[in-house]
Structures are given as structure tokens and as C-alpha cells.
Amino acid sequence: MTANIQALWATYSNTWRDVSPQERGRLLKACVADDVTFTAPGASGRGVADLIIMLEEFQRTYPGAYFDTSVLIVQNRQSLATWSMLDRTGAVILSGNSYARWSDEERIVHLAGFWQS
């Protein structure tokens, strides 16, 4: 399971990149449950549609930005990631952590992002 979750986390991270709506939908379908819940400083939501809105707003606010995960710890269908958010040139904008809970089908059912705002 750990290797699968590591690969699926990479897929999820790619949903934050500047990709087409079709590609974003394809990536999310591979790694996120339809009824996913998520929280972050200043944001929360439920469902893939809400998550897509947040991802698209992220790209409007930070065009070309993306995330690089430096550490991913997996245990008992849970993961904790340490990441950096980078601008389109690769410069670090901020660093933080994300917690994810995974379903038996290896889809993210809950996400929580943490960083100093």
C-alpha cells in the first residue's frame, strides 16, 4: 500500500499544476474520492467540484506554481507530507505540511493542509 499511496500522492500533487481542466479531472479521478473533504488556512470544502474550484483559484493567484514533496510518511491509510510551494521559476514561495486519510480503495477521503499564513 505504501508504494501505491506514494504514487497517488504524486498524482494528487500534479493536480495543483497548470494543467488543462480535462487533465486535472483525470488526475483527481485517479486519487481522490468523490466526497473528499478538505481544509486549509482560509479554505474548506467537500467534493471534487469544490476541490477543482480551489485548484483553479490557486493557479489564477499563483500562475505556474506547483508543489514539491520532500517527505511523505505513510501509515495505516494515512499520510503526512512535507512540501514546498514553488513559483514557475522554481523559487520557493512557502513550505508546509499536508495530512491525508485514504480509503480502502486508495483514494483520498480527507485532506488538511498546514502552513504559516
KOLGU-4560 file (N, C-alpha, C; in nm, 3 decimals, padded with zeros to 5 digits):
<recs>
<n_xx: 00.081 n_yy: -00.119 n_zz: 00.000 ca_xx: 00.000 ca_yy: 00.000 ca_zz: 00.000 c_xx: 00.086 c_yy: 00.126 c_zz: 00.000 mol: A seq: 1 type: MET>
<n_xx: 00.197 n_yy: 00.127 n_zz: 00.071 ca_xx: 00.279 ca_yy: 00.247 ca_zz: 00.081 c_xx: 00.326 c_yy: 00.297 c_zz: -00.054 mol: A seq: 2 type: THR>
<n_xx: 00.373 n_yy: 00.206 n_zz: -00.140 ca_xx: 00.420 ca_yy: 00.247 ca_zz: -00.273 c_xx: 00.306 c_yy: 00.304 c_zz: -00.355 mol: A seq: 3 type: ALA>
<n_xx: 00.189 n_yy: 00.242 n_zz: -00.347 ca_xx: 00.073 ca_yy: 00.295 ca_zz: -00.420 c_xx: 00.037 c_yy: 00.434 c_zz: -00.372 mol: A seq: 4 type: ASN>
<n_xx: 00.034 n_yy: 00.454 n_zz: -00.241 ca_xx: -00.002 ca_yy: 00.585 ca_zz: -00.187 c_xx: 00.103 c_yy: 00.689 c_zz: -00.226 mol: A seq: 5 type: ILE>
<n_xx: 00.228 n_yy: 00.652 n_zz: -00.228 ca_xx: 00.332 ca_yy: 00.746 ca_zz: -00.271 c_xx: 00.308 c_yy: 00.788 c_zz: -00.416 mol: A seq: 6 type: GLN>
<n_xx: 00.276 n_yy: 00.694 n_zz: -00.502 ca_xx: 00.248 ca_yy: 00.726 ca_zz: -00.643 c_xx: 00.122 c_yy: 00.811 c_zz: -00.655 mol: A seq: 7 type: ALA>
<n_xx: 00.019 n_yy: 00.776 n_zz: -00.578 ca_xx: -00.106 ca_yy: 00.852 ca_zz: -00.584 c_xx: -00.088 c_yy: 00.992 c_zz: -00.527 mol: A seq: 8 type: LEU>
<n_xx: -00.003 n_yy: 01.008 n_zz: -00.427 ca_xx: 00.025 ca_yy: 01.142 ca_zz: -00.374 c_xx: 00.091 c_yy: 01.228 c_zz: -00.483 mol: A seq: 9 type: TRP>
<n_xx: 00.181 n_yy: 01.169 n_zz: -00.558 ca_xx: 00.245 ca_yy: 01.242 ca_zz: -00.668 c_xx: 00.139 c_yy: 01.283 c_zz: -00.771 mol: A seq: 10 type: ALA>
<n_xx: 00.045 n_yy: 01.195 n_zz: -00.798 ca_xx: -00.065 ca_yy: 01.228 ca_zz: -00.889 c_xx: -00.146 c_yy: 01.344 c_zz: -00.834 mol: A seq: 11 type: THR>
<n_xx: -00.181 n_yy: 01.337 n_zz: -00.705 ca_xx: -00.256 ca_yy: 01.446 ca_zz: -00.643 c_xx: -00.178 c_yy: 01.577 c_zz: -00.651 mol: A seq: 12 type: TYR>
<n_xx: -00.050 n_yy: 01.574 n_zz: -00.622 ca_xx: 00.032 ca_yy: 01.696 ca_zz: -00.629 c_xx: 00.027 c_yy: 01.759 c_zz: -00.768 mol: A seq: 13 type: SER>
<n_xx: 00.021 n_yy: 01.676 n_zz: -00.870 ca_xx: 00.016 ca_yy: 01.727 ca_zz: -01.006 c_xx: -00.115 c_yy: 01.798 c_zz: -01.038 mol: A seq: 14 type: ASN>
<n_xx: -00.221 n_yy: 01.774 n_zz: -00.960 ca_xx: -00.347 ca_yy: 01.843 ca_zz: -00.984 c_xx: -00.336 c_yy: 01.992 c_zz: -00.956 mol: A seq: 15 type: THR>
<n_xx: -00.236 n_yy: 02.032 n_zz: -00.879 ca_xx: -00.214 ca_yy: 02.173 ca_zz: -00.845 c_xx: -00.140 c_yy: 02.247 c_zz: -00.956 mol: A seq: 16 type: TRP>
<n_xx: -00.080 n_yy: 02.174 n_zz: -01.047 ca_xx: -00.002 ca_yy: 02.236 ca_zz: -01.155 c_xx: -00.093 c_yy: 02.305 c_zz: -01.256 mol: A seq: 17 type: ARG>
<n_xx: -00.031 n_yy: 02.380 n_zz: -01.344 ca_xx: -00.102 ca_yy: 02.449 ca_zz: -01.451 c_xx: -00.132 c_yy: 02.347 c_zz: -01.562 mol: A seq: 18 type: ASP>
<n_xx: -00.241 n_yy: 02.274 n_zz: -01.544 ca_xx: -00.283 ca_yy: 02.172 ca_zz: -01.640 c_xx: -00.422 c_yy: 02.206 c_zz: -01.692 mol: A seq: 19 type: VAL>
<n_xx: -00.461 n_yy: 02.141 n_zz: -01.799 ca_xx: -00.594 ca_yy: 02.166 ca_zz: -01.856 c_xx: -00.702 c_yy: 02.114 c_zz: -01.761 mol: A seq: 20 type: SER>
<n_xx: -00.823 n_yy: 02.167 n_zz: -01.771 ca_xx: -00.932 ca_yy: 02.115 ca_zz: -01.688 c_xx: -00.954 c_yy: 01.964 c_zz: -01.708 mol: A seq: 21 type: PRO>
<n_xx: -00.937 n_yy: 01.917 n_zz: -01.830 ca_xx: -00.955 ca_yy: 01.773 ca_zz: -01.858 c_xx: -00.848 c_yy: 01.690 c_zz: -01.787 mol: A seq: 22 type: GLN>
<n_xx: -00.724 n_yy: 01.738 n_zz: -01.792 ca_xx: -00.615 ca_yy: 01.666 ca_zz: -01.724 c_xx: -00.634 c_yy: 01.670 c_zz: -01.573 mol: A seq: 23 type: GLU>
<n_xx: -00.674 n_yy: 01.786 n_zz: -01.520 ca_xx: -00.696 ca_yy: 01.796 ca_zz: -01.376 c_xx: -00.805 c_yy: 01.697 c_zz: -01.334 mol: A seq: 24 type: ARG>
<n_xx: -00.914 n_yy: 01.689 n_zz: -01.408 ca_xx: -01.020 ca_yy: 01.594 ca_zz: -01.377 c_xx: -00.974 c_yy: 01.450 c_zz: -01.382 mol: A seq: 25 type: GLY>
<n_xx: -00.892 n_yy: 01.417 n_zz: -01.482 ca_xx: -00.839 ca_yy: 01.281 ca_zz: -01.495 c_xx: -00.750 c_yy: 01.246 c_zz: -01.376 mol: A seq: 26 type: ARG>
<n_xx: -00.664 n_yy: 01.339 n_zz: -01.338 ca_xx: -00.574 ca_yy: 01.316 ca_zz: -01.225 c_xx: -00.653 c_yy: 01.300 c_zz: -01.095 mol: A seq: 27 type: LEU>
<n_xx: -00.751 n_yy: 01.388 n_zz: -01.072 ca_xx: -00.830 ca_yy: 01.379 ca_zz: -00.949 c_xx: -00.907 c_yy: 01.248 c_zz: -00.941 mol: A seq: 28 type: LEU>
<n_xx: -00.961 n_yy: 01.204 n_zz: -01.052 ca_xx: -01.037 ca_yy: 01.078 ca_zz: -01.053 c_xx: -00.949 c_yy: 00.961 c_zz: -01.010 mol: A seq: 29 type: LYS>
<n_xx: -00.821 n_yy: 00.969 n_zz: -01.038 ca_xx: -00.728 ca_yy: 00.861 ca_zz: -01.005 c_xx: -00.691 c_yy: 00.856 c_zz: -00.857 mol: A seq: 30 type: ALA>
<n_xx: -00.711 n_yy: 00.968 n_zz: -00.783 ca_xx: -00.654 ca_yy: 00.970 ca_zz: -00.648 c_xx: -00.746 c_yy: 01.024 c_zz: -00.539 mol: A seq: 31 type: CYS>
<n_xx: -00.862 n_yy: 01.080 n_zz: -00.574 ca_xx: -00.946 ca_yy: 01.147 ca_zz: -00.475 c_xx: -01.087 c_yy: 01.088 c_zz: -00.479 mol: A seq: 32 type: VAL>
<n_xx: -01.144 n_yy: 01.064 n_zz: -00.361 ca_xx: -01.283 ca_yy: 01.017 ca_zz: -00.352 c_xx: -01.378 c_yy: 01.128 c_zz: -00.393 mol: A seq: 33 type: ALA>
<n_xx: -01.492 n_yy: 01.091 n_zz: -00.450 ca_xx: -01.591 ca_yy: 01.190 ca_zz: -00.496 c_xx: -01.635 c_yy: 01.283 c_zz: -00.384 mol: A seq: 34 type: ASP>
<n_xx: -01.643 n_yy: 01.231 n_zz: -00.261 ca_xx: -01.692 ca_yy: 01.311 ca_zz: -00.148 c_xx: -01.579 c_yy: 01.358 c_zz: -00.056 mol: A seq: 35 type: ASP>
<n_xx: -01.460 n_yy: 01.376 n_zz: -00.112 ca_xx: -01.344 ca_yy: 01.422 ca_zz: -00.035 c_xx: -01.379 c_yy: 01.548 c_zz: 00.044 mol: A seq: 36 type: VAL>
<n_xx: -01.325 n_yy: 01.556 n_zz: 00.164 ca_xx: -01.334 ca_yy: 01.680 ca_zz: 00.243 c_xx: -01.193 c_yy: 01.737 c_zz: 00.254 mol: A seq: 37 type: THR>
<n_xx: -01.186 n_yy: 01.870 n_zz: 00.263 ca_xx: -01.053 ca_yy: 01.931 ca_zz: 00.272 c_xx: -01.060 c_yy: 02.061 c_zz: 00.352 mol: A seq: 38 type: PHE>
<n_xx: -00.949 n_yy: 02.087 n_zz: 00.419 ca_xx: -00.933 ca_yy: 02.211 ca_zz: 00.495 c_xx: -00.792 c_yy: 02.265 c_zz: 00.472 mol: A seq: 39 type: THR>
<n_xx: -00.782 n_yy: 02.395 n_zz: 00.479 ca_xx: -00.654 ca_yy: 02.465 ca_zz: 00.469 c_xx: -00.676 c_yy: 02.601 c_zz: 00.533 mol: A seq: 40 type: ALA>
<n_xx: -00.569 n_yy: 02.671 n_zz: 00.569 ca_xx: -00.589 ca_yy: 02.804 ca_zz: 00.624 c_xx: -00.674 c_yy: 02.890 c_zz: 00.529 mol: A seq: 41 type: PRO>
<n_xx: -00.789 n_yy: 02.932 n_zz: 00.577 ca_xx: -00.876 ca_yy: 03.017 ca_zz: 00.497 c_xx: -00.963 c_yy: 02.948 c_zz: 00.395 mol: A seq: 42 type: GLY>
<n_xx: -00.964 n_yy: 02.814 n_zz: 00.393 ca_xx: -01.045 ca_yy: 02.743 ca_zz: 00.293 c_xx: -01.089 c_yy: 02.608 c_zz: 00.346 mol: A seq: 43 type: ALA>
<n_xx: -01.205 n_yy: 02.565 n_zz: 00.301 ca_xx: -01.251 ca_yy: 02.430 ca_zz: 00.329 c_xx: -01.357 c_yy: 02.396 c_zz: 00.226 mol: A seq: 44 type: SER>
<n_xx: -01.383 n_yy: 02.267 n_zz: 00.210 ca_xx: -01.484 ca_yy: 02.227 ca_zz: 00.114 c_xx: -01.508 c_yy: 02.078 c_zz: 00.117 mol: A seq: 45 type: GLY>
<n_xx: -01.603 n_yy: 02.038 n_zz: 00.033 ca_xx: -01.640 ca_yy: 01.897 ca_zz: 00.024 c_xx: -01.671 c_yy: 01.866 c_zz: -00.122 mol: A seq: 46 type: ARG>
<n_xx: -01.615 n_yy: 01.757 n_zz: -00.169 ca_xx: -01.643 ca_yy: 01.710 ca_zz: -00.303 c_xx: -01.541 c_yy: 01.757 c_zz: -00.405 mol: A seq: 47 type: GLY>
<n_xx: -01.534 n_yy: 01.683 n_zz: -00.514 ca_xx: -01.437 ca_yy: 01.713 ca_zz: -00.618 c_xx: -01.463 c_yy: 01.849 c_zz: -00.682 mol: A seq: 48 type: VAL>
<n_xx: -01.590 n_yy: 01.885 n_zz: -00.700 ca_xx: -01.621 ca_yy: 02.015 ca_zz: -00.762 c_xx: -01.564 c_yy: 02.130 c_zz: -00.680 mol: A seq: 49 type: ALA>
<n_xx: -01.579 n_yy: 02.125 n_zz: -00.547 ca_xx: -01.522 ca_yy: 02.229 ca_zz: -00.460 c_xx: -01.370 c_yy: 02.229 c_zz: -00.468 mol: A seq: 50 type: ASP>
<n_xx: -01.311 n_yy: 02.110 n_zz: -00.473 ca_xx: -01.166 ca_yy: 02.099 ca_zz: -00.481 c_xx: -01.115 c_yy: 02.159 c_zz: -00.612 mol: A seq: 51 type: LEU>
<n_xx: -01.184 n_yy: 02.132 n_zz: -00.721 ca_xx: -01.144 ca_yy: 02.190 ca_zz: -00.851 c_xx: -01.148 c_yy: 02.342 c_zz: -00.845 mol: A seq: 52 type: ILE>
<n_xx: -01.250 n_yy: 02.398 n_zz: -00.783 ca_xx: -01.259 ca_yy: 02.544 ca_zz: -00.769 c_xx: -01.136 c_yy: 02.597 c_zz: -00.696 mol: A seq: 53 type: ILE>
<n_xx: -01.096 n_yy: 02.530 n_zz: -00.587 ca_xx: -00.980 ca_yy: 02.574 ca_zz: -00.511 c_xx: -00.852 c_yy: 02.562 c_zz: -00.595 mol: A seq: 54 type: MET>
<n_xx: -00.837 n_yy: 02.452 n_zz: -00.668 ca_xx: -00.718 ca_yy: 02.433 ca_zz: -00.751 c_xx: -00.708 c_yy: 02.538 c_zz: -00.861 mol: A seq: 55 type: LEU>
<n_xx: -00.820 n_yy: 02.569 n_zz: -00.923 ca_xx: -00.820 ca_yy: 02.670 ca_zz: -01.030 c_xx: -00.792 c_yy: 02.809 c_zz: -00.973 mol: A seq: 56 type: GLU>
<n_xx: -00.846 n_yy: 02.838 n_zz: -00.856 ca_xx: -00.818 ca_yy: 02.967 ca_zz: -00.792 c_xx: -00.669 c_yy: 02.978 c_zz: -00.756 mol: A seq: 57 type: GLU>
<n_xx: -00.611 n_yy: 02.868 n_zz: -00.712 ca_xx: -00.468 ca_yy: 02.865 ca_zz: -00.682 c_xx: -00.387 c_yy: 02.904 c_zz: -00.805 mol: A seq: 58 type: PHE>
<n_xx: -00.420 n_yy: 02.845 n_zz: -00.920 ca_xx: -00.345 ca_yy: 02.877 ca_zz: -01.041 c_xx: -00.370 c_yy: 03.020 c_zz: -01.090 mol: A seq: 59 type: GLN>
<n_xx: -00.489 n_yy: 03.074 n_zz: -01.066 ca_xx: -00.514 ca_yy: 03.215 ca_zz: -01.101 c_xx: -00.431 c_yy: 03.308 c_zz: -01.012 mol: A seq: 60 type: ARG>
<n_xx: -00.417 n_yy: 03.270 n_zz: -00.885 ca_xx: -00.342 ca_yy: 03.353 ca_zz: -00.789 c_xx: -00.192 c_yy: 03.338 c_zz: -00.806 mol: A seq: 61 type: THR>
<n_xx: -00.147 n_yy: 03.216 n_zz: -00.834 ca_xx: -00.003 ca_yy: 03.185 ca_zz: -00.847 c_xx: 00.020 c_yy: 03.114 c_zz: -00.981 mol: A seq: 62 type: TYR>
<n_xx: 00.012 n_yy: 03.185 n_zz: -01.092 ca_xx: 00.024 ca_yy: 03.121 ca_zz: -01.224 c_xx: 00.154 c_yy: 03.040 c_zz: -01.237 mol: A seq: 63 type: PRO>
<n_xx: 00.139 n_yy: 02.914 n_zz: -01.275 ca_xx: 00.255 ca_yy: 02.828 ca_zz: -01.297 c_xx: 00.315 c_yy: 02.768 c_zz: -01.172 mol: A seq: 64 type: GLY>
<n_xx: 00.261 n_yy: 02.801 n_zz: -01.055 ca_xx: 00.316 ca_yy: 02.747 ca_zz: -00.930 c_xx: 00.285 c_yy: 02.598 c_zz: -00.918 mol: A seq: 65 type: ALA>
<n_xx: 00.364 n_yy: 02.531 n_zz: -00.837 ca_xx: 00.347 ca_yy: 02.387 ca_zz: -00.816 c_xx: 00.407 c_yy: 02.348 c_zz: -00.681 mol: A seq: 66 type: TYR>
<n_xx: 00.387 n_yy: 02.221 n_zz: -00.644 ca_xx: 00.435 ca_yy: 02.171 ca_zz: -00.516 c_xx: 00.538 c_yy: 02.061 c_zz: -00.537 mol: A seq: 67 type: PHE>
<n_xx: 00.638 n_yy: 02.063 n_zz: -00.451 ca_xx: 00.740 ca_yy: 01.958 ca_zz: -00.449 c_xx: 00.738 c_yy: 01.895 c_zz: -00.311 mol: A seq: 68 type: ASP>
<n_xx: 00.710 n_yy: 01.766 n_zz: -00.304 ca_xx: 00.705 ca_yy: 01.694 ca_zz: -00.177 c_xx: 00.844 c_yy: 01.641 c_zz: -00.145 mol: A seq: 69 type: THR>
<n_xx: 00.897 n_yy: 01.679 n_zz: -00.030 ca_xx: 01.030 ca_yy: 01.633 ca_zz: 00.011 c_xx: 01.023 c_yy: 01.509 c_zz: 00.098 mol: A seq: 70 type: SER>
<n_xx: 00.914 n_yy: 01.495 n_zz: 00.175 ca_xx: 00.897 ca_yy: 01.379 ca_zz: 00.263 c_xx: 00.752 c_yy: 01.339 c_zz: 00.260 mol: A seq: 71 type: VAL>
<n_xx: 00.727 n_yy: 01.207 n_zz: 00.248 ca_xx: 00.592 ca_yy: 01.154 ca_zz: 00.259 c_xx: 00.598 c_yy: 01.032 c_zz: 00.350 mol: A seq: 72 type: LEU>
<n_xx: 00.532 n_yy: 01.043 n_zz: 00.464 ca_xx: 00.526 ca_yy: 00.933 ca_zz: 00.562 c_xx: 00.388 c_yy: 00.870 c_zz: 00.550 mol: A seq: 73 type: ILE>
<n_xx: 00.384 n_yy: 00.738 n_zz: 00.539 ca_xx: 00.257 ca_yy: 00.666 ca_zz: 00.522 c_xx: 00.244 c_yy: 00.563 c_zz: 00.632 mol: A seq: 74 type: VAL>
<n_xx: 00.125 n_yy: 00.559 n_zz: 00.694 ca_xx: 00.094 ca_yy: 00.455 ca_zz: 00.791 c_xx: -00.056 c_yy: 00.440 c_zz: 00.805 mol: A seq: 75 type: GLN>
<n_xx: -00.104 n_yy: 00.317 n_zz: 00.814 ca_xx: -00.244 ca_yy: 00.288 ca_zz: 00.844 c_xx: -00.343 c_yy: 00.374 c_zz: 00.764 mol: A seq: 76 type: ASN>
<n_xx: -00.326 n_yy: 00.376 n_zz: 00.634 ca_xx: -00.414 ca_yy: 00.453 ca_zz: 00.544 c_xx: -00.415 c_yy: 00.603 c_zz: 00.573 mol: A seq: 77 type: ARG>
<n_xx: -00.303 n_yy: 00.654 n_zz: 00.620 ca_xx: -00.286 ca_yy: 00.797 ca_zz: 00.645 c_xx: -00.150 c_yy: 00.838 c_zz: 00.590 mol: A seq: 78 type: GLN>
<n_xx: -00.139 n_yy: 00.963 n_zz: 00.552 ca_xx: -00.008 ca_yy: 01.012 ca_zz: 00.508 c_xx: 00.014 c_yy: 01.153 c_zz: 00.559 mol: A seq: 79 type: SER>
<n_xx: 00.140 n_yy: 01.185 n_zz: 00.575 ca_xx: 00.181 ca_yy: 01.318 ca_zz: 00.616 c_xx: 00.293 c_yy: 01.361 c_zz: 00.521 mol: A seq: 80 type: LEU>
<n_xx: 00.268 n_yy: 01.470 n_zz: 00.448 ca_xx: 00.365 ca_yy: 01.519 ca_zz: 00.350 c_xx: 00.426 c_yy: 01.650 c_zz: 00.398 mol: A seq: 81 type: ALA>
<n_xx: 00.553 n_yy: 01.665 n_zz: 00.372 ca_xx: 00.623 ca_yy: 01.791 ca_zz: 00.389 c_xx: 00.653 c_yy: 01.840 c_zz: 00.248 mol: A seq: 82 type: THR>
<n_xx: 00.615 n_yy: 01.963 n_zz: 00.218 ca_xx: 00.626 ca_yy: 02.012 ca_zz: 00.081 c_xx: 00.672 c_yy: 02.157 c_zz: 00.077 mol: A seq: 83 type: TRP>
<n_xx: 00.712 n_yy: 02.196 n_zz: -00.042 ca_xx: 00.741 ca_yy: 02.336 ca_zz: -00.072 c_xx: 00.656 c_yy: 02.376 c_zz: -00.191 mol: A seq: 84 type: SER>
<n_xx: 00.604 n_yy: 02.497 n_zz: -00.185 ca_xx: 00.533 ca_yy: 02.554 ca_zz: -00.299 c_xx: 00.633 c_yy: 02.641 c_zz: -00.374 mol: A seq: 85 type: MET>
<n_xx: 00.645 n_yy: 02.616 n_zz: -00.504 ca_xx: 00.742 ca_yy: 02.686 ca_zz: -00.586 c_xx: 00.672 c_yy: 02.767 c_zz: -00.695 mol: A seq: 86 type: LEU>
<n_xx: 00.733 n_yy: 02.881 n_zz: -00.730 ca_xx: 00.677 ca_yy: 02.957 ca_zz: -00.841 c_xx: 00.724 c_yy: 02.895 c_zz: -00.973 mol: A seq: 87 type: ASP>
<n_xx: 00.680 n_yy: 02.951 n_zz: -01.083 ca_xx: 00.711 ca_yy: 02.891 ca_zz: -01.214 c_xx: 00.859 c_yy: 02.885 c_zz: -01.243 mol: A seq: 88 type: ARG>
<n_xx: 00.941 n_yy: 02.965 n_zz: -01.172 ca_xx: 01.087 ca_yy: 02.961 ca_zz: -01.195 c_xx: 01.157 c_yy: 02.861 c_zz: -01.102 mol: A seq: 89 type: THR>
<n_xx: 01.081 n_yy: 02.801 n_zz: -01.009 ca_xx: 01.139 ca_yy: 02.706 ca_zz: -00.916 c_xx: 01.180 c_yy: 02.767 c_zz: -00.783 mol: A seq: 90 type: GLY>
<n_xx: 01.151 n_yy: 02.893 n_zz: -00.762 ca_xx: 01.182 ca_yy: 02.958 ca_zz: -00.634 c_xx: 01.076 c_yy: 02.922 c_zz: -00.531 mol: A seq: 91 type: ALA>
<n_xx: 01.120 n_yy: 02.891 n_zz: -00.410 ca_xx: 01.028 ca_yy: 02.853 ca_zz: -00.303 c_xx: 00.948 c_yy: 02.974 c_zz: -00.257 mol: A seq: 92 type: VAL>
<n_xx: 00.816 n_yy: 02.958 n_zz: -00.254 ca_xx: 00.726 ca_yy: 03.062 ca_zz: -00.205 c_xx: 00.696 c_yy: 03.040 c_zz: -00.058 mol: A seq: 93 type: ILE>
<n_xx: 00.665 n_yy: 02.915 n_zz: -00.022 ca_xx: 00.642 ca_yy: 02.880 ca_zz: 00.117 c_xx: 00.654 c_yy: 02.729 c_zz: 00.133 mol: A seq: 94 type: LEU>
<n_xx: 00.661 n_yy: 02.685 n_zz: 00.258 ca_xx: 00.668 ca_yy: 02.542 ca_zz: 00.290 c_xx: 00.558 c_yy: 02.508 c_zz: 00.387 mol: A seq: 95 type: SER>
<n_xx: 00.518 n_yy: 02.381 n_zz: 00.387 ca_xx: 00.411 ca_yy: 02.339 ca_zz: 00.476 c_xx: 00.400 c_yy: 02.188 c_zz: 00.483 mol: A seq: 96 type: GLY>
<n_xx: 00.287 n_yy: 02.145 n_zz: 00.537 ca_xx: 00.259 ca_yy: 02.003 ca_zz: 00.554 c_xx: 00.114 c_yy: 01.975 c_zz: 00.515 mol: A seq: 97 type: ASN>
<n_xx: 00.090 n_yy: 01.854 n_zz: 00.471 ca_xx: -00.046 ca_yy: 01.809 ca_zz: 00.440 c_xx: -00.068 c_yy: 01.671 c_zz: 00.498 mol: A seq: 98 type: SER>
<n_xx: -00.184 n_yy: 01.656 n_zz: 00.560 ca_xx: -00.227 ca_yy: 01.528 ca_zz: 00.613 c_xx: -00.336 c_yy: 01.475 c_zz: 00.520 mol: A seq: 99 type: TYR>
<n_xx: -00.331 n_yy: 01.346 n_zz: 00.490 ca_xx: -00.437 ca_yy: 01.284 ca_zz: 00.408 c_xx: -00.480 c_yy: 01.153 c_zz: 00.472 mol: A seq: 100 type: ALA>
<n_xx: -00.609 n_yy: 01.128 n_zz: 00.466 ca_xx: -00.665 ca_yy: 00.999 ca_zz: 00.506 c_xx: -00.711 c_yy: 00.931 c_zz: 00.377 mol: A seq: 101 type: ARG>
<n_xx: -00.679 n_yy: 00.802 n_zz: 00.364 ca_xx: -00.702 ca_yy: 00.726 ca_zz: 00.242 c_xx: -00.808 c_yy: 00.618 c_zz: 00.264 mol: A seq: 102 type: TRP>
<n_xx: -00.890 n_yy: 00.595 n_zz: 00.164 ca_xx: -00.993 ca_yy: 00.491 ca_zz: 00.171 c_xx: -00.931 c_yy: 00.353 c_zz: 00.143 mol: A seq: 103 type: SER>
<n_xx: -01.010 n_yy: 00.250 n_zz: 00.165 ca_xx: -00.966 ca_yy: 00.115 ca_zz: 00.131 c_xx: -00.934 c_yy: 00.103 c_zz: -00.018 mol: A seq: 104 type: ASP>
<n_xx: -00.999 n_yy: 00.186 n_zz: -00.099 ca_xx: -00.976 ca_yy: 00.186 ca_zz: -00.244 c_xx: -00.858 c_yy: 00.273 c_zz: -00.283 mol: A seq: 105 type: GLU>
<n_xx: -00.785 n_yy: 00.323 n_zz: -00.184 ca_xx: -00.668 ca_yy: 00.407 ca_zz: -00.203 c_xx: -00.702 c_yy: 00.537 c_zz: -00.276 mol: A seq: 106 type: GLU>
<n_xx: -00.806 n_yy: 00.603 n_zz: -00.226 ca_xx: -00.844 ca_yy: 00.736 ca_zz: -00.272 c_xx: -00.843 c_yy: 00.826 c_zz: -00.149 mol: A seq: 107 type: ARG>
<n_xx: -00.805 n_yy: 00.950 n_zz: -00.168 ca_xx: -00.803 ca_yy: 01.046 ca_zz: -00.057 c_xx: -00.947 c_yy: 01.080 c_zz: -00.020 mol: A seq: 108 type: ILE>
<n_xx: -00.979 n_yy: 01.063 n_zz: 00.110 ca_xx: -01.112 ca_yy: 01.096 ca_zz: 00.158 c_xx: -01.111 c_yy: 01.224 c_zz: 00.243 mol: A seq: 109 type: VAL>
<n_xx: -00.994 n_yy: 01.260 n_zz: 00.296 ca_xx: -00.982 ca_yy: 01.384 ca_zz: 00.373 c_xx: -00.842 c_yy: 01.440 c_zz: 00.355 mol: A seq: 110 type: HIS>
<n_xx: -00.834 n_yy: 01.571 n_zz: 00.337 ca_xx: -00.708 ca_yy: 01.642 ca_zz: 00.324 c_xx: -00.706 c_yy: 01.759 c_zz: 00.422 mol: A seq: 111 type: LEU>
<n_xx: -00.593 n_yy: 01.783 n_zz: 00.483 ca_xx: -00.575 ca_yy: 01.901 ca_zz: 00.567 c_xx: -00.437 c_yy: 01.958 c_zz: 00.540 mol: A seq: 112 type: ALA>
<n_xx: -00.434 n_yy: 02.084 n_zz: 00.499 ca_xx: -00.307 ca_yy: 02.150 ca_zz: 00.472 c_xx: -00.271 c_yy: 02.245 c_zz: 00.585 mol: A seq: 113 type: GLY>
<n_xx: -00.142 n_yy: 02.251 n_zz: 00.616 ca_xx: -00.094 ca_yy: 02.336 ca_zz: 00.727 c_xx: 00.027 c_yy: 02.415 c_zz: 00.679 mol: A seq: 114 type: PHE>
<n_xx: 00.022 n_yy: 02.545 n_zz: 00.701 ca_xx: 00.136 ca_yy: 02.632 ca_zz: 00.678 c_xx: 00.112 c_yy: 02.762 c_zz: 00.753 mol: A seq: 115 type: TRP>
<n_xx: 00.219 n_yy: 02.836 n_zz: 00.772 ca_xx: 00.204 ca_yy: 02.965 ca_zz: 00.841 c_xx: 00.159 c_yy: 03.068 c_zz: 00.739 mol: A seq: 116 type: GLN>
<n_xx: 00.049 n_yy: 03.135 n_zz: 00.771 ca_xx: -00.002 ca_yy: 03.235 ca_zz: 00.677 c_xx: 00.022 c_yy: 03.376 c_zz: 00.727 mol: A seq: 117 type: SER>
</recs>
